[in-house]
């Protein structure tokens, strides 16, 4: 038995090494593969149960494909293949096509009651009882309109009739370097092969079934969980049309399946199936679209049927070889940008066994490559960003609606795009935020009585929903957090045209807060009502639902960043000097950051941190990461207070682990960062390494951002070219209050911050477990890419490439270089 298993494993390794369907494998060696299909009871989905546990488990075992808008996830069973398709724009149970104001979801008269809610806040009416901040917020400020949820699109079952018990040499694989998936097995003298990919260049899913040494018979049957549908087969094609239920204006969609077989007979059946007999090769293309367009407030108008049929026709004309060549070239052009070498030799172990018994470094690299792969699969140039499940969902009621959570999750989905050199993936986030800015001005006025600017609440959808959450304990402003990423994108690319494009969104986010901020009892300016996502305080007196408060630290930190970004953008674009001056005056008036007697950075202006300090969220550490204002190199006391928090809040798994790993990397502790990263890579219960028993993709994508953060940081800026230490050179956005030493007041940025060189911090948090290695293509702010080699835990060489004209300083081995200028296209070696 052991000999047979060893031979089987050897055959599997040889198949992987020799497989012609996995171009680039010998170079990239980044393959997930399994020697068995997914579980036997997951052969087909159960859509009769909206929260079906079978459908949930399917998401944890099947392998994902996607082109940023259209995606598929497949089972790999022998007697049948089950494919689940998704379109990022298919939603249900929500509203579109309403009036401009109503489409935002906001109550029109919330502003008439805002002062009542604020009075309850000032009087400390906590808890959930009558007259509390939460009860009043729920009644008067929160939305009554349904958010809706991301919805499944359609399924395709392909029955082969093969006997699972007769199979030998089974292999199911996903080549991350090429985006091509495969299933192979042998029955007798016949080898059956399947290849799948989701093409971005041609916007179509493609599959090829082949039989080497025999023939095959297939039956194709399309399904959709949406009750309003028609399914017809004619000639070589299945056409599925349907409607997703909406509270207003149902969403129409279409999916088409087209078959090409050179030697098989294809017959359309009256029940909507296609039957293929006597074929040695079958190529099928699947395309699908909804009628969604990102036009506020109707969100409708795409020629979804015409676009679907055009994609199918184009795929048939190009043929399988061209489709695959174009697809592989496209994916490789992105995946090859950041090769990571940790000095390992691939074991060839199936992924589920690799995670349990393989070299940890092999798993760590695989997880990083998988994160980048998922990023390009779930976000390219679609009109909306990746959601809580990225692009893939199998349930009519997915976990947390598979919506957009604006209190960490959608933001975390995009942490990696800059540092891991996938900036194209950021486009959907930008376009979606523009829609929110248009809708959010109605929320700003209707809910808060603010005449300028825009705001967004905790949850979002694809229809411009910016209202406050239905639960008053979750009243939140999200515009500052979303806007943070818009300026970050500029910091990396230095593209003036892009800055021009997003400046109105940045300015509008700041304008809202200029009018919305109010003085607290001590005279400082705070946001309220608000919460610190998703924590509670004063538990003994008010319980765990007591969350609504004032002046949460994360709000104040984000506003320092937002106002600073707007000042810089205003100077760069030479506009709005009065607006710029207003921001300068507001920054030092914001409520300061505070360190309590236990050394914790306080989460609220009041010292309530003794309660539930182990909470999963780290919202008050946002200035450490993904912000840029706390650092052990420039603000050591604030950084130490963050570390004190992290030593207590040790929650692992998913987005929690990704955030902690990133924060430890910013604290320059690579071993702690790697510990949390390992929990992501090794700790998921899912064989396909997707995050969590209730799948959320933010852990995968956030985890992918951790490795670049350990190897290269560039968030600090040098404003003193004469200083020879980083502590003296770096811009410090907070100063200690001389009257209250544990209080840190925000500083108005000097004009010399504009154009100040970023500091390229090389190997700031290299884990001791990685003594030797190399990486290429990491991006740094200022418009640079960096390649590095290290040995014995020390930098050997770094090569810095300029993507535009610019200056920088290098920080390495405790030393800060002079300012270095480079022209676009030049490279410089740093040893």
Secondary structure, DSSP 8 states (H G I E B T S, - for coil): -HHHHHHHHHHHHHHHHH-TTSTTHHHH--EEEESS-S-GGGSS--TTSTT-HHHHHHHHHSEEEE-SSEEEEE---SSEEEEEEEETT-EESSB-S--TTGGGT--TTGGGTHHHHHHHHHTT--SSSTTSHHHHIIIIIB--S---EE---EEEEEE----GGG-EEEEEEEETTTTEEEEEEEETTEEEEEEEEEETTTTEEEEEEEEESS-EEEEEEEE-S-SEEEEEEETTEEEEEEEE--SBS-EEEEEEEEEE-SSSEEEE-TTS-EEEEEESEEEEEEEEEES----TTT-----HHHHHHHHHHHHHHH-HHHHHHHHHHHHHHHHGGG-EE-S-------HHHHHHHS-HHHHHHHHHHHHHHHHHHH-SS-SS--BTTBT----SS-GGGG-EETTTHHHHTTSHHHHTT-GGGGHHHHHHHHHHHHHHHHHHHHHH---SS----SEE-TT----B-SSGGG----HHHHHHHHHHHHHHH--HHHHHHHHHHHHHHHHHHHHH-EE-TTS-EE--SB--TT----HHHH-TT---BS--HHHHHHHHHHHHHHHHHHHHHT--HHHHHHHHHHHTTB--EEB-TTS-B-SSSS--TTSSTT-S--GGGTTTTTSSS--TTT-HHHHHHHHHHHHH----SHHHHHHHHHHHHHTT-HHHHHHHHHHHHHH-S-TT--STTTT-THHHHHHHHHHHHHHEE---BB--TT--SHHHHB---EEEETTEEEEEEE----GGGTT--EEEEETTT--TT--SEEEEEEEETTTEEEEEEEETTEEEEEEEEESSSEEEEEEETTEE---EEE-TT-EEEE-
